[in-house]
Amino acid sequence: MSKSILDKMRKFLSKDAREQAEKKDKLRKILAKMRKKQKKLEEEREETNDPALQSELDKKIRILKEQRRKGVAHLESLHHGTNE
């Protein structure tokens, strides 16, 4: 094997690279759960006629959207190799 291929294999198998991949996978799973929860809250909001409950659900939905937005931005920064 050529030296460049060995270097690529070492980099791929390095502890940091594995940890980075695990972190990305965990973040993707968390974001998927958050999206599912957001959809559930949105459905619940559509089904209710109680203005107080609608307002509370709107607040929870806004919070989830913002958390997901930040999570997606962080995932993209991990994908591009920058740490923010």
C-alpha positions in Angstrom: 0.0 0.0 0.0 1.2 3.5 -0.7 2.0 5.8 2.1 -0.9 8.2 1.3 -3.4 5.3 1.5 -2.0 4.3 4.9 -2.2 7.9 6.1 -5.8 8.1 5.1 -6.6 4.8 6.8 -4.9 6.0 10.0 -6.9 9.2 9.9 -10.1 7.4 9.3 -9.5 5.0 12.1 -8.2 7.5 14.6 -9.9 8.0 17.9 -10.8 11.6 17.1 -12.4 10.7 13.8 -14.4 7.9 15.5 -15.5 10.2 18.3 -16.5 12.9 15.8 -18.6 10.4 13.8 -20.3 9.1 17.0 -21.1 12.7 18.0 -22.6 13.4 14.6 -24.8 10.2 14.8 -26.0 11.1 18.3 -26.8 14.6 17.2 -28.8 13.4 14.2 -30.8 11.0 16.4 -31.6 13.8 18.9 -32.6 16.2 16.0 -34.9 13.5 14.6 -36.6 13.0 18.0 -37.0 16.7 18.4 -38.6 16.9 14.9 -41.0 14.1 15.8 -41.9 15.9 19.1 -42.4 19.2 17.2 -44.8 17.5 14.7 -46.8 16.0 17.6 -47.1 19.4 19.3 -48.1 21.0 16.0 -50.8 18.3 15.5 -52.0 18.8 19.1 -52.1 22.5 18.6 -54.3 22.1 15.5 -56.7 19.9 17.3 -57.3 22.1 20.3 -59.7 25.1 20.5 -58.4 26.3 23.9 -56.5 29.6 23.3 -54.4 29.2 26.5 -53.3 25.7 25.5 -52.7 26.9 21.9 -50.5 29.7 23.3 -48.5 27.3 25.5 -48.1 24.8 22.6 -46.9 27.7 20.3 -44.3 28.6 22.8 -43.0 25.0 23.1 -43.0 24.7 19.3 -41.0 27.9 18.9 -38.5 26.7 21.5 -38.1 23.3 19.7 -37.7 25.0 16.4 -34.9 27.2 17.7 -33.1 24.3 19.4 -33.3 22.3 16.2 -32.0 25.2 14.2 -29.0 25.5 16.5 -28.5 21.7 16.4 -28.6 21.6 12.6 -26.1 24.5 12.5 -23.8 22.6 14.9 -24.1 19.4 12.9 -23.1 21.3 9.7 -20.1 22.8 11.5 -19.1 19.3 12.5 -19.5 18.1 9.0 -17.3 20.9 7.6 -14.7 20.3 10.3 -15.1 23.6 12.2 -15.8 23.8 15.9 -18.1 26.5 17.0 
